[in-house]
């Protein structure tokens, strides 16, 4: 059961509101105390011989960090810089500080690396960008500088991780639900909005899914906390479908009409909305907990219920399909490929921010 469902159950009761509010106060004290310890240098930051760019958010759930990391990695690689991605590998079974290097390692599966690092490795191989995973971001970053002589390190989901010193902070907010409705566990905020003072650049993702007046209101509130912060409007832009049976791309306009879909994402609604905007009439959707490990029973269940309709998923979900899934899905199985896109002159602003 996800955090959102647990919260809803608790908030059905009046005492639940008070309990979660009290927990949020305790959470706020812990967050502020942690920052104070770093400010007083009781807790010490560690540096590596590389330009470190953190890409993170201030809310729990999906905002588009992975597509943003991929976008930055490709831009920097095309500048001729040696780039590495550092990630903690959320929900991987090995929690210790072992460093796992993903760099053309065909034998390494997603469970040992984490689904998102594994996916990033597949997509960044052509750019020769290593993805390095460890609970200790410092150890991973140090490995990147020693083994790959990385000039730039992209720290995935590290805005609340203060131990590794960074040169730039890029923060993502989802325009559909930007401010989280309060601090955890009452709301989804990982930190109070004053944390935006630490940001150097902000992506307002899914900006195409809200009105212009709402975008203006969000930007006004952001500027209250950081008046000089550049705010870029970003959209999750569909690239194409990929036929998982025939191993070939399929043009977006070639798929219309009825279909079914499944995903295990922090924000499943955005994926489903994207499909609807592409002309897909969703007859059935399956939403699983973020980072779910799929089983053959999951696949068999969806195939038995889809009828003859196309089955559509995401790249992140595709990499977690269990061995032997091909025995149960014989046709009409597609993956929607998404890329992060910036409107206006956003790309130039991003390049100026991330170039060492």
Rosetta silent file (secondary structure, phi, psi, omega in degrees, C-alpha in Angstrom):
SEQUENCE: XXXXXXXXXXXXXXXXXXXXXXXXXXXXXXXXXXXXXXXXXXXXXXXXXXXXXXXXXXXXXXXXXXXXXXXXXXXXXXXXXXXXXXXXXXXXXXXXXXXXXXXXXXXXXXXXXXXXXXXXXXXXXXXXXXXXXXXXXXXXXXXXXXXXXXXXXXXXXXXXXXXXXXXXXXXXXXXXXXXXXXXXXXXXXXXXXXXXXXXXXXXXXXXXXXXXXXXXXXXXXXXXXXXXXXXXXXXXXXXXXXXXXXXXXXXXXXXXXXXXXXXXXXXXXXXXXXXXXXXXXXXXXXXXXXXXXXXXXXXXXXXXXXXXXXXXXXXXXXXXXXXXXXXXXXXXXXXXXXXXXXXXXXXXXXXXXXXX
SCORE:     score description
SCORE:     0.000 S_00000001
   1 L     0.000  128.682 -177.935    0.000    0.000    0.000 S_00000001
   2 L   -75.454  165.495 -179.240    1.444    3.389   -1.042 S_00000001
   3 H   -57.370  -40.872 -177.206    1.920    6.413    1.192 S_00000001
   4 H   -62.842  -41.833  179.552   -1.008    8.228   -0.429 S_00000001
   5 H   -67.681  -39.664  177.430   -3.444    5.387    0.304 S_00000001
   6 H   -62.832  -43.957 -179.730   -2.248    5.090    3.906 S_00000001
   7 H   -60.662  -44.662 -179.683   -2.645    8.838    4.358 S_00000001
   8 H   -60.182  -40.726  179.034   -6.203    8.787    3.000 S_00000001
   9 H   -63.967  -42.240 -179.442   -7.184    6.026    5.390 S_00000001
  10 H   -67.062  -40.115 -175.471   -5.755    7.923    8.382 S_00000001
  11 H   -73.926   -4.948  174.142   -7.361   11.225    7.349 S_00000001
  12 L   -66.399  -21.654 -177.345  -10.820    9.657    7.405 S_00000001
  13 L  -110.767  140.982 -177.757  -10.682   10.170   11.154 S_00000001
  14 H   -58.579  -41.496 -179.861  -10.424   13.555   12.891 S_00000001
  15 H   -64.649  -26.032  178.247   -7.712   12.300   15.205 S_00000001
  16 H   -63.421  -38.137  176.996   -5.788   11.228   12.119 S_00000001
  17 H   -59.965  -48.003 -178.698   -5.442   14.869   11.019 S_00000001
  18 H   -64.230  -39.780 -178.142   -3.969   15.839   14.378 S_00000001
  19 H   -64.965  -44.765 -179.425   -1.650   12.818   14.428 S_00000001
  20 H   -69.369  -37.247  176.588   -0.251   13.487   10.954 S_00000001
  21 H   -61.551  -42.635  178.965    0.114   17.215   11.657 S_00000001
  22 H   -63.224  -41.048  178.119    2.072   16.395   14.818 S_00000001
  23 H   -64.243  -35.168  178.554    4.294   14.003   12.856 S_00000001
  24 H   -65.998  -36.623  177.153    4.895   16.737   10.272 S_00000001
  25 H   -64.024  -44.535  177.886    6.090   19.093   13.011 S_00000001
  26 H   -63.363  -39.837  178.277    8.539   16.468   14.256 S_00000001
  27 H   -62.318  -43.376  179.560    9.651   15.852   10.667 S_00000001
  28 H   -61.336  -41.965  178.690   10.243   19.599   10.160 S_00000001
  29 H   -60.575  -42.941 -179.620   12.382   19.758   13.317 S_00000001
  30 H   -64.224  -41.364  179.618   14.484   16.833   12.052 S_00000001
  31 H   -64.100  -47.030 -178.570   14.966   18.462    8.630 S_00000001
  32 H   -66.838  -36.811  178.799   15.978   21.823   10.091 S_00000001
  33 H   -65.286  -41.596  179.058   18.297   20.195   12.622 S_00000001
  34 H   -61.130  -44.750  178.341   20.055   18.240    9.881 S_00000001
  35 H   -64.231  -38.614  179.351   20.603   21.420    7.838 S_00000001
  36 H   -63.544  -39.423  179.953   21.844   23.262   10.909 S_00000001
  37 H   -63.356  -35.847  176.308   24.415   20.560   11.624 S_00000001
  38 H   -73.344  -38.088 -179.982   25.830   21.007    8.122 S_00000001
  39 H   -64.256  -37.648  179.042   25.730   24.801    8.424 S_00000001
  40 L   -83.896   -1.126  179.270   27.683   24.631   11.693 S_00000001
  41 L    62.816   25.111  170.467   30.032   22.093   10.065 S_00000001
  42 L   -73.839  -42.951  165.732   29.326   19.533   12.754 S_00000001
  43 L   -95.429  133.783 -173.756   28.346   17.335    9.848 S_00000001
  44 L  -108.512  136.618  172.831   30.881   17.816    7.072 S_00000001
  45 L   -78.884  149.998  177.101   30.341   17.853    3.330 S_00000001
  46 E  -114.649  144.036 -178.537   32.760   15.931    1.142 S_00000001
  47 L  -114.016  155.492  172.566   34.049   17.085   -2.229 S_00000001
  48 L  -126.091  162.258 -177.150   35.294   15.258   -5.302 S_00000001
  49 L   -82.907   66.653 -178.952   37.477   16.517   -8.132 S_00000001
  50 L  -163.897  159.709  176.944   34.564   17.066  -10.488 S_00000001
  51 E   -85.495  115.929 -172.885   31.758   19.532  -11.218 S_00000001
  52 E  -104.270  125.581  178.356   28.704   18.134   -9.373 S_00000001
  53 E  -116.990  119.384  178.814   25.153   18.906  -10.517 S_00000001
  54 E   -93.030  134.227  175.564   22.302   17.736   -8.299 S_00000001
  55 E  -121.977  112.932 -175.193   18.909   16.990   -9.884 S_00000001
  56 E  -151.582 -165.791  178.632   16.167   16.529   -7.308 S_00000001
  57 E  -147.028  176.732  178.289   12.844   17.701   -5.959 S_00000001
  58 L  -115.547    6.759  176.231   11.168   18.827   -2.748 S_00000001
  59 E  -122.452  153.189  173.311    8.143   16.543   -2.981 S_00000001
  60 L   -77.223  148.120  179.563    7.768   12.787   -2.702 S_00000001
  61 L   103.502  176.443 -174.086    6.707   11.036   -5.890 S_00000001
  62 L   -79.614  130.787  174.426    7.542   11.367   -9.566 S_00000001
  63 L  -125.481   -9.290 -178.827    8.371   14.758  -11.058 S_00000001
  64 L   108.939   27.066 -178.667   10.529   13.688  -14.005 S_00000001
  65 H   -62.594  -44.833 -176.439   13.994   13.430  -12.475 S_00000001
  66 H   -61.575  -49.311  176.282   15.109   10.506  -14.647 S_00000001
  67 H   -60.126  -30.423  178.805   14.251   12.172  -18.006 S_00000001
  68 H   -71.697  -40.788  175.432   15.971   15.327  -16.753 S_00000001
  69 H   -59.967  -44.553 -179.702   19.130   13.427  -15.828 S_00000001
  70 H   -62.225  -42.702  179.054   19.104   11.833  -19.288 S_00000001
  71 H   -61.251  -48.020 -178.940   18.654   15.220  -20.968 S_00000001
  72 H   -64.752  -40.398 -179.547   21.538   16.789  -19.019 S_00000001
  73 H   -61.822  -42.776 -178.821   23.809   13.776  -19.592 S_00000001
  74 H   -68.057  -41.346  179.301   23.275   13.901  -23.351 S_00000001
  75 H   -61.422  -47.776 -177.957   23.828   17.670  -23.524 S_00000001
  76 H   -65.938  -39.330  178.117   27.065   17.468  -21.536 S_00000001
  77 H   -64.354  -38.466  178.771   28.341   14.472  -23.522 S_00000001
  78 H   -70.243  -18.995  173.590   27.650   16.355  -26.757 S_00000001
  79 L   -78.155   -6.755 -179.002   29.754   19.230  -25.365 S_00000001
  80 L    89.222   14.374 -179.132   32.644   16.760  -25.294 S_00000001
  81 L   -93.555  148.782  175.014   32.704   16.433  -21.502 S_00000001
  82 L   -84.013  117.582 -172.154   33.218   13.195  -19.584 S_00000001
  83 E  -119.161  146.532  171.408   29.990   12.674  -17.632 S_00000001
  84 E  -136.682  150.292  175.111   28.846   10.158  -15.018 S_00000001
  85 E  -107.532  131.482  177.620   25.503    9.631  -13.282 S_00000001
  86 E  -114.361  130.158 -178.344   25.478    8.834   -9.568 S_00000001
  87 E  -141.161  152.214  176.090   22.396    7.263   -7.959 S_00000001
  88 L   -80.069  -16.359 -179.108   21.543    5.531   -4.709 S_00000001
  89 L    69.308   63.984 -174.522   19.542    2.882   -6.650 S_00000001
  90 L   -54.299  133.449  176.883   16.265    3.182   -4.774 S_00000001
  91 L    66.970   17.001  172.287   14.783   -0.117   -3.530 S_00000001
  92 L   -73.090  150.392 -173.641   17.701   -2.231   -4.677 S_00000001
  93 L   -66.089  -30.526 -178.460   18.152   -5.277   -2.406 S_00000001
  94 L   -93.601  111.730 -174.583   21.704   -4.436   -1.331 S_00000001
  95 L   -94.259  -11.266 -176.516   21.601   -1.397    0.921 S_00000001
  96 L   -69.420  178.880 -173.629   25.237   -1.283    1.977 S_00000001
  97 L   -85.106   21.055  173.998   27.755    1.154    0.525 S_00000001
  98 L   -58.432  138.546  179.549   28.966   -1.257   -2.145 S_00000001
  99 L   -98.809  123.871  178.436   29.617    0.609   -5.399 S_00000001
 100 E  -111.718  123.728 -179.457   28.017   -0.882   -8.514 S_00000001
 101 E  -103.405  121.535  175.271   29.211    0.409  -11.888 S_00000001
 102 E  -102.699  109.019  179.955   26.861    0.083  -14.849 S_00000001
 103 L  -155.930   86.552 -177.887   28.849    0.529  -18.001 S_00000001
 104 L    60.573   38.265  176.577   28.036   -1.958  -20.726 S_00000001
 105 L   -97.975   94.303 -175.294   27.591   -4.751  -18.156 S_00000001
 106 L   -68.467  -24.608 -176.175   25.184   -7.077  -19.907 S_00000001
 107 L   -82.540  -13.808 -176.309   25.174   -9.595  -17.062 S_00000001
 108 L   -83.360  125.304 -178.856   23.986   -7.095  -14.429 S_00000001
 109 L   -94.924  169.131 -173.642   20.215   -7.152  -13.919 S_00000001
 110 H   -67.108  -25.842 -177.075   17.974   -4.282  -12.841 S_00000001
 111 H   -68.626  -32.752  178.616   17.347   -5.743   -9.386 S_00000001
 112 H   -78.674  -24.666 -175.813   21.008   -5.374   -8.379 S_00000001
 113 H  -101.490  -25.844 -168.665   21.260   -1.877   -9.801 S_00000001
 114 L    99.623  142.972 -173.248   17.771   -0.455   -9.238 S_00000001
 115 H   -64.586  -42.521 -177.506   15.227   -0.001  -12.018 S_00000001
 116 H   -70.714  -45.069  175.031   15.947    3.661  -12.804 S_00000001
 117 H   -59.830  -40.283  179.207   19.781    3.377  -12.896 S_00000001
 118 H   -60.954  -44.601  179.221   19.462    0.248  -15.047 S_00000001
 119 H   -63.356  -43.978  179.780   17.163    2.098  -17.452 S_00000001
 120 H   -62.004  -38.394  178.902   19.499    5.117  -17.586 S_00000001
 121 H   -61.415  -43.344  179.052   22.437    2.835  -18.356 S_00000001
 122 H   -60.851  -39.726 -175.279   20.599    1.319  -21.327 S_00000001
 123 H   -83.212  -17.555 -177.033   19.754    4.758  -22.695 S_00000001
 124 H  -106.594    0.828 -179.777   23.183    6.348  -22.093 S_00000001
 125 H   -55.573  -43.363 -175.972   25.426    3.565  -23.431 S_00000001
 126 H   -64.765  -24.739  178.440   25.714    5.240  -26.822 S_00000001
 127 H   -91.628   -0.152 -179.516   26.983    8.426  -25.121 S_00000001
 128 L    56.770   45.201  177.900   29.517    6.406  -23.049 S_00000001
 129 L  -106.218  111.840  178.549   28.119    7.780  -19.801 S_00000001
 130 E   -72.469  147.192  173.832   28.627    5.415  -16.840 S_00000001
 131 E  -113.661  123.515 -173.048   25.903    5.067  -14.197 S_00000001
 132 E  -120.925  127.819 -170.493   27.315    4.405  -10.734 S_00000001
 133 E  -118.038  133.194  173.070   25.145    3.202   -7.856 S_00000001
 134 L  -168.611  150.772  172.456   25.771    3.225   -4.114 S_00000001
 135 L   -62.059  -32.464  175.945   24.062    4.186   -0.875 S_00000001
 136 L   -91.251  103.427  179.291   27.132    6.415   -0.389 S_00000001
 137 H   -63.721  -32.703  179.055   26.914    9.029   -3.141 S_00000001
 138 H   -62.564  -46.740  179.226   30.378   10.234   -2.175 S_00000001
 139 H   -62.439  -39.108  178.838   31.935    6.798   -2.771 S_00000001
 140 H   -65.912  -43.629  179.924   30.115    6.520   -6.094 S_00000001
 141 H   -65.192  -39.938  178.441   31.239    9.996   -7.167 S_00000001
 142 H   -63.241  -38.981  177.544   34.824    9.273   -6.124 S_00000001
 143 H   -62.299  -39.790  179.835   34.737    6.074   -8.200 S_00000001
 144 H   -62.180  -41.962 -178.767   33.541    8.111  -11.187 S_00000001
 145 H   -72.457  -34.999 -176.806   36.459   10.530  -10.918 S_00000001
 146 H   -78.603  -44.622 -174.544   39.061    7.802  -10.338 S_00000001
 147 H   -87.061  -34.903 -174.161   37.948    5.201  -12.888 S_00000001
 148 H  -114.447   -0.556 -179.064   36.357    7.366  -15.587 S_00000001
 149 L    52.499   40.855 -174.982   38.042   10.757  -14.951 S_00000001
 150 L   -64.298  128.802  178.332   34.556   12.266  -14.986 S_00000001
 151 L   -86.263  -27.351  178.813   34.553   16.033  -15.381 S_00000001
 152 E  -132.476  134.643  176.013   30.861   16.360  -14.523 S_00000001
 153 E  -118.846  127.684  175.894   28.801   14.225  -12.141 S_00000001
 154 E   -97.531  114.984 -178.380   25.003   14.247  -12.231 S_00000001
 155 E   -91.788  108.250 -176.015   23.635   13.437   -8.797 S_00000001
 156 E   -80.460  124.512  176.064   20.245   11.774   -9.278 S_00000001
 157 L    55.327   57.022 -175.038   17.631   12.603   -6.620 S_00000001
 158 L  -124.998   17.143 -174.227   20.093   14.215   -4.238 S_00000001
 159 L   -64.707  -32.019  178.069   18.578   17.541   -3.187 S_00000001
 160 L   -93.791    2.667  178.612   18.099   16.341    0.411 S_00000001
 161 L   -99.614  106.343 -170.524   21.472   14.560    0.414 S_00000001
 162 L   -97.730   -9.015 -172.995   23.935   17.116    1.765 S_00000001
 163 L   -66.186  -36.623  178.388   27.019   14.993    2.363 S_00000001
 164 E   -92.160  119.247 -179.272   28.304   15.320   -1.207 S_00000001
 165 L   -68.590  137.728  179.632   29.089   18.937   -2.025 S_00000001
 166 L  -124.495  160.003 -179.106   27.574   20.133   -5.283 S_00000001
 167 L   -98.403  -26.111  178.716   28.136   23.090   -7.608 S_00000001
 168 E  -140.323  145.268  173.681   24.594   23.370   -8.990 S_00000001
 169 E  -120.522  118.246  173.301   21.125   22.403   -7.758 S_00000001
 170 E  -106.997  122.482 -177.374   18.359   21.773  -10.287 S_00000001
 171 E  -111.960  138.516  179.220   14.963   21.341   -8.624 S_00000001
 172 E  -111.124  135.013  171.707   11.870   19.879  -10.270 S_00000001
 173 E  -124.995  137.178  176.091    8.261   20.698   -9.392 S_00000001
 174 E   -83.579  118.651 -176.784    5.251   19.023  -10.991 S_00000001
 175 L   -60.205  -24.184 -179.202    2.945   21.806  -12.202 S_00000001
 176 L   -72.884  -30.156 -179.256   -0.089   19.610  -11.503 S_00000001
 177 L  -151.541   69.112 -167.109    0.708   19.377   -7.765 S_00000001
 178 L   -71.911  -33.451 -167.072    3.720   21.622   -7.135 S_00000001
 179 L  -112.264    8.537  164.699    3.673   22.300   -3.409 S_00000001
 180 L    74.301   -8.129  177.422    2.734   18.969   -1.901 S_00000001
 181 L    68.873   23.317 -179.945   -0.081   20.037    0.417 S_00000001
 182 L   116.366  169.074 -178.601    2.153   20.210    3.479 S_00000001
 183 E   -74.559  152.889  172.819    5.167   18.423    4.920 S_00000001
 184 L   -57.228  144.233   -0.480    5.472   14.662    5.149 S_00000001
 185 L   -91.087   -1.791 -179.964    3.622   12.656    6.328 S_00000001
 186 L   -65.683  -42.538  177.427    0.594   15.016    6.244 S_00000001
 187 L  -121.979 -156.107 -177.140    1.483   16.133    2.729 S_00000001
 188 L  -110.506    3.828 -178.672    4.137   15.267    0.147 S_00000001
 189 E   -73.381  127.122  174.223    6.761   17.934    0.859 S_00000001
 190 L   -78.191  -26.975 -179.554   10.190   16.574    1.744 S_00000001
 191 L  -144.573  159.817  172.346   11.261   20.049    2.887 S_00000001
 192 L   -65.811  160.620 -174.939    9.579   23.424    3.509 S_00000001
 193 H   -65.468  -15.614  175.128    9.380   25.701    0.479 S_00000001
 194 H   -62.118  -16.735  177.082   12.243   27.808    1.865 S_00000001
 195 H   -62.379  -21.007  178.756   14.471   25.016    0.478 S_00000001
 196 H   -62.718  -16.568  176.885   13.993   26.658   -2.937 S_00000001
 197 H   -62.597  -24.619 -178.943   16.572   29.221   -1.773 S_00000001
 198 H   -84.640   -8.969 -174.521   19.235   26.556   -2.450 S_00000001
 199 L   -79.711  146.015  174.785   18.141   26.012   -6.059 S_00000001
 200 L  -104.163  -21.182 -178.981   20.056   27.389   -9.065 S_00000001
 201 E  -156.850  143.534  179.650   17.481   26.362  -11.673 S_00000001
 202 E  -127.660  131.458  173.088   13.901   25.064  -11.504 S_00000001
 203 E   -98.764  124.719  172.112   12.021   22.834  -13.942 S_00000001
 204 E   -98.812   94.979 -172.100    8.237   23.160  -13.827 S_00000001
 205 E   -82.561  162.697 -176.108    7.362   19.758  -15.301 S_00000001
 206 L    55.061   32.242 -176.348    4.056   18.714  -16.902 S_00000001
 207 H   -68.199  -17.071  178.417    3.576   22.419  -17.585 S_00000001
 208 H   -81.601   -6.199 -175.904    1.455   21.597  -20.626 S_00000001
 209 H  -100.591    4.977  177.208   -1.157   19.894  -18.453 S_00000001
 210 L  -129.453  165.440 -177.727   -2.224   23.012  -16.518 S_00000001
 211 L   -74.819  161.874  178.045   -3.643   26.408  -17.490 S_00000001
 212 H   -62.870  -36.085 -179.608   -1.586   29.527  -18.129 S_00000001
 213 H   -67.181  -36.991  177.950   -3.156   31.200  -15.092 S_00000001
 214 H   -69.080  -39.685  176.745   -2.113   28.320  -12.834 S_00000001
 215 H   -58.979  -43.395 -179.641    1.442   28.429  -14.230 S_00000001
 216 H   -63.337  -39.844  179.449    1.597   32.161  -13.479 S_00000001
 217 H   -65.621  -40.715  179.270    0.353   31.555   -9.922 S_00000001
 218 H   -64.601  -46.289 -179.316    2.937   28.812   -9.322 S_00000001
 219 H   -61.856  -38.396  178.748    5.781   30.977  -10.642 S_00000001
 220 H   -62.278  -41.218 -179.809    4.714   33.871   -8.421 S_00000001
 221 H   -69.650  -38.381  177.457    4.858   31.642   -5.346 S_00000001
 222 H   -60.931  -45.026 -178.028    8.262   30.237   -6.357 S_00000001
 223 H   -64.038  -24.045  177.296    9.647   33.768   -6.801 S_00000001
 224 H   -62.162  -34.553 -177.180    8.517   34.599   -3.273 S_00000001
 225 H   -92.893  -25.394 -179.915   11.129   32.141   -1.946 S_00000001
 226 L  -151.028   84.841 -172.645   13.845   32.751   -4.565 S_00000001
 227 L   -57.013  -31.588 -175.627   13.281   35.926   -6.632 S_00000001
 228 L   -94.848    4.482 -175.376   16.263   35.360   -8.960 S_00000001
 229 L   -72.021  121.002  174.499   15.598   31.667   -9.634 S_00000001
 230 E   -68.136  130.454 -179.804   15.223   30.864  -13.374 S_00000001
 231 E  -115.447  118.314 -179.088   12.023   28.820  -13.905 S_00000001
 232 E  -105.334  136.471  175.411   11.828   26.679  -17.040 S_00000001
 233 E   -85.580  125.661 -176.232    8.615   25.150  -18.364 S_00000001
 234 E  -124.434  147.478  177.726    9.170   21.479  -19.161 S_00000001
 235 E  -131.202  146.623  172.538    6.985   18.844  -20.785 S_00000001
 236 E   -83.490  100.678 -172.574    7.212   15.063  -20.989 S_00000001
 237 E   -93.154  120.861  175.963    7.272   14.818  -24.754 S_00000001
 238 E   -63.819  134.353 -179.077    6.322   11.489  -26.365 S_00000001
 239 E   -96.983  -54.424  176.113    9.004   10.362  -28.806 S_00000001
 240 E  -171.799  170.623  167.999    7.494    7.211  -30.331 S_00000001
 241 E   -90.091  159.680  174.241    6.052    3.821  -29.448 S_00000001
 242 E  -130.889  122.250  179.540    8.274    0.747  -29.554 S_00000001
 243 E   -75.360  111.011 -175.704    6.845   -2.615  -30.558 S_00000001
 244 L   -76.285  -13.308  176.934    8.228   -5.022  -27.947 S_00000001
 245 L   -89.676  -45.058 -177.527    7.339   -8.070  -30.008 S_00000001
 246 L   -91.181   -7.557 -178.648    8.776   -6.933  -33.351 S_00000001
 247 L    54.826   52.844  179.013   11.591   -4.836  -31.799 S_00000001
 248 E  -149.179  147.991  178.931   10.907   -1.810  -33.947 S_00000001
 249 E   -70.267  152.883  178.636    9.756    1.799  -33.392 S_00000001
 250 E  -129.992  129.391 -178.486    6.194    2.782  -34.224 S_00000001
 251 L   -61.730  146.893 -178.030    5.191    6.339  -35.111 S_00000001
 252 H   -59.313  -39.694 -177.277    2.930    8.092  -32.618 S_00000001
 253 H   -78.102   -3.035  177.941    0.202    8.746  -35.177 S_00000001
 254 H   -83.797  -12.376 -179.219    0.121    5.062  -36.156 S_00000001
 255 L  -113.698  111.153  176.333   -1.514    4.159  -32.813 S_00000001
 256 L  -139.015  167.240  175.382   -5.065    5.408  -32.276 S_00000001
 257 E    92.042 -156.600 -173.638   -8.259    4.036  -30.785 S_00000001
 258 E   -80.083  146.261  177.672   -8.804    1.732  -27.833 S_00000001
 259 E  -162.060  174.021  172.548   -5.994    0.202  -25.731 S_00000001
 260 E  -126.084  160.321 -179.159   -5.059   -0.795  -22.169 S_00000001
 261 E  -146.312  161.356  173.995   -2.000    0.226  -20.169 S_00000001
 262 E  -145.542  152.551  177.027   -0.044   -0.552  -17.016 S_00000001
 263 E  -163.218  159.919  172.962    2.691    1.167  -15.035 S_00000001
 264 L  -129.358   81.038 -173.541    4.407    1.335  -11.654 S_00000001
 265 L  -125.036  161.342  174.295    5.283    5.018  -11.415 S_00000001
 266 L   -67.541  -26.548 -178.953    5.253    7.747   -8.810 S_00000001
 267 L  -135.235   76.409 -178.036    2.790    9.620  -11.046 S_00000001
 268 H   -64.908  -28.729 -176.747    0.732    7.130  -13.114 S_00000001
 269 H   -60.859  -37.620 -178.352   -1.891    9.733  -14.018 S_00000001
 270 H   -65.022  -40.500  176.984    0.553   11.703  -16.182 S_00000001
 271 H   -60.969  -46.290 -178.596    1.400    8.599  -18.235 S_00000001
 272 H   -66.006  -39.091  178.346   -2.287    7.855  -18.756 S_00000001
 273 H   -64.593  -39.099  177.411   -3.059   11.488  -19.633 S_00000001
 274 H   -59.986  -44.858  178.754   -0.248   11.471  -22.205 S_00000001
 275 H   -61.396  -42.898  179.372   -1.744    8.398  -23.869 S_00000001
 276 H   -62.873  -39.356  179.244   -5.196   10.012  -23.956 S_00000001
 277 H   -68.531  -19.826  177.161   -3.728   13.151  -25.522 S_00000001
 278 L   -87.936    4.403  177.688   -2.173   10.937  -28.211 S_00000001
 279 L    93.580   16.534  178.787   -5.628    9.700  -29.187 S_00000001
 280 E   -93.243  128.558  176.106   -5.688    6.503  -27.106 S_00000001
 281 E   -96.212  100.625 -174.417   -9.025    5.519  -25.567 S_00000001
 282 E   -77.155  114.505  179.047   -7.996    3.661  -22.405 S_00000001
 283 E   -87.663  -21.794 -179.325  -10.419    0.851  -21.666 S_00000001
 284 E  -156.692  138.085  174.887   -8.427   -0.474  -18.703 S_00000001
 285 E  -129.183  140.806  174.004   -5.519    0.777  -16.612 S_00000001
 286 E  -116.961  118.882  177.901   -3.389   -1.104  -14.085 S_00000001
 287 E  -109.322  119.138  178.543   -1.559    1.024  -11.519 S_00000001
 288 L  -109.335  163.211  178.786    1.071   -0.734   -9.425 S_00000001
 289 L   -61.657  141.699 -179.677    3.207    0.578   -6.561 S_00000001
 290 L   -52.858  136.469  179.191    6.253    2.573   -7.687 S_00000001
 291 L    70.800   19.356 -179.466    9.324    0.380   -8.351 S_00000001
 292 L   -60.376  143.626  172.202    7.221   -2.799   -8.342 S_00000001
 293 L   -94.349  115.476 -177.057    8.880   -6.059   -9.376 S_00000001
 294 L   -75.434  150.531  176.206    6.560   -7.711  -11.905 S_00000001
 295 L  -117.929  164.675  176.617    5.730  -11.423  -11.837 S_00000001
 296 H   -63.027  -31.838  177.280    4.535  -13.740  -14.575 S_00000001
 297 H   -63.688  -37.314  175.836    1.168  -13.866  -12.813 S_00000001
 298 H   -60.314  -45.439 -178.555    0.881  -10.084  -13.253 S_00000001
 299 H   -64.755  -46.709 -179.526    1.542  -10.458  -16.970 S_00000001
 300 H   -60.184  -40.191 -179.503   -0.869  -13.374  -17.369 S_00000001
 301 H   -62.978  -46.650 -178.828   -3.595  -11.473  -15.529 S_00000001
 302 H   -66.252  -40.679 -179.826   -3.290   -8.379  -17.736 S_00000001
 303 H   -64.666  -39.071 -178.489   -3.144  -10.402  -20.950 S_00000001
 304 H   -68.297  -24.276 -175.801   -6.241  -12.402  -19.973 S_00000001
 305 H  -101.011  -11.217 -174.896   -8.209   -9.210  -19.328 S_00000001
 306 H   -80.624  -14.642 -173.751   -7.083   -7.023  -22.224 S_00000001
 307 L    69.198 -132.414  177.866   -8.989   -8.904  -24.934 S_00000001
 308 L  -102.965   11.980 -174.965   -7.447   -8.087  -28.310 S_00000001
 309 L   -78.488  150.038  174.940   -6.515   -4.533  -27.364 S_00000001
 310 E   -60.023  143.500  177.314   -2.931   -3.196  -27.500 S_00000001
 311 E  -109.062  124.783 -173.870   -1.077   -3.280  -24.175 S_00000001
 312 E  -122.430  138.814  177.481    1.071   -0.191  -23.507 S_00000001
 313 E  -140.616 -168.725 -179.121    3.667    0.455  -20.797 S_00000001
 314 E  -111.903  168.078  177.663    6.732    2.640  -20.070 S_00000001
 315 H   -61.957  -43.150 -179.324   10.471    2.065  -20.444 S_00000001
 316 H   -59.088  -35.637  178.873   10.877    1.967  -16.662 S_00000001
 317 H   -79.306  -34.572  179.946    8.291   -0.833  -16.482 S_00000001
 318 H   -58.803  -41.871 -176.030    9.666   -2.683  -19.496 S_00000001
 319 L   -68.691  -13.870 -178.778   13.071   -3.213  -17.869 S_00000001
 320 L  -102.440    7.654  178.080   11.343   -4.914  -14.905 S_00000001
 321 L   -64.867  139.978 -176.744    9.381   -7.481  -16.903 S_00000001
 322 L   -73.002  154.361  174.575   10.049  -11.011  -15.595 S_00000001
 323 L   -56.630  137.312  177.015   11.962  -13.609  -17.582 S_00000001
 324 L    91.437    5.099 -178.569    9.612  -15.580  -19.794 S_00000001
 325 H   -62.991  -26.471 -177.961    7.038  -12.836  -20.351 S_00000001
 326 H   -62.988  -22.037  179.153    7.247  -13.470  -24.110 S_00000001
 327 H   -68.704  -21.830 -173.535    5.426  -16.786  -23.630 S_00000001
 328 L  -109.895  -19.213  177.978    2.287  -14.940  -22.582 S_00000001
 329 L  -115.769  106.304 -173.864    2.333  -11.800  -24.740 S_00000001
 330 L   -97.136  -22.637 -177.853    2.392  -12.759  -28.410 S_00000001
 331 L  -159.237  172.875  174.923    1.357   -9.490  -30.050 S_00000001
 332 L    51.593   51.723  178.660    0.192   -5.907  -29.558 S_00000001
 333 E  -127.299  119.654 -171.735    2.657   -5.008  -26.787 S_00000001
 334 E  -132.031  153.412  173.658    4.164   -1.520  -26.877 S_00000001
 335 E  -117.744  133.632  176.151    6.346    0.800  -24.849 S_00000001
 336 E   -91.523  121.221  178.526    5.884    4.564  -24.997 S_00000001
 337 E   -91.450  128.660 -176.092    9.227    6.357  -25.183 S_00000001
 338 E  -119.790  145.411  172.132    9.272    9.762  -23.458 S_00000001
 339 E  -135.089  151.183  178.544   11.848   12.542  -23.419 S_00000001
 340 E   -80.170  132.483 -179.533   12.050   15.775  -21.438 S_00000001
 341 E  -130.266  141.048 -179.757   11.552   18.874  -23.558 S_00000001
 342 E  -108.283  140.537 -179.076   11.897   22.547  -22.606 S_00000001
 343 L   -87.774  163.025  176.826    9.771   25.322  -24.063 S_00000001
 344 L    57.632 -135.623  179.841   11.011   28.664  -25.373 S_00000001
 345 L   -95.581   24.726 -177.385   14.696   29.364  -24.751 S_00000001
 346 H   -59.765  -36.602 -178.301   14.785   26.918  -21.843 S_00000001
 347 H   -63.212  -40.528  179.163   17.380   24.672  -23.462 S_00000001
 348 H   -66.780  -39.605  177.436   19.896   27.509  -23.734 S_00000001
 349 H   -63.299  -40.531  178.058   19.329   28.472  -20.095 S_00000001
 350 H   -62.577  -46.485  179.902   19.888   24.850  -19.071 S_00000001
 351 H   -58.891  -42.364  179.264   23.123   24.631  -21.048 S_00000001
 352 H   -64.183  -33.431 -176.871   24.436   27.821  -19.443 S_00000001
 353 H   -75.473  -39.206 -172.401   23.597   26.464  -15.972 S_00000001
 354 H   -93.325  -11.952  179.418   25.163   23.011  -16.288 S_00000001
 355 L   -72.850  127.742 -178.963   28.316   23.861  -18.228 S_00000001
 356 L   -60.250    0.000    0.000   31.308   23.842  -15.821 S_00000001
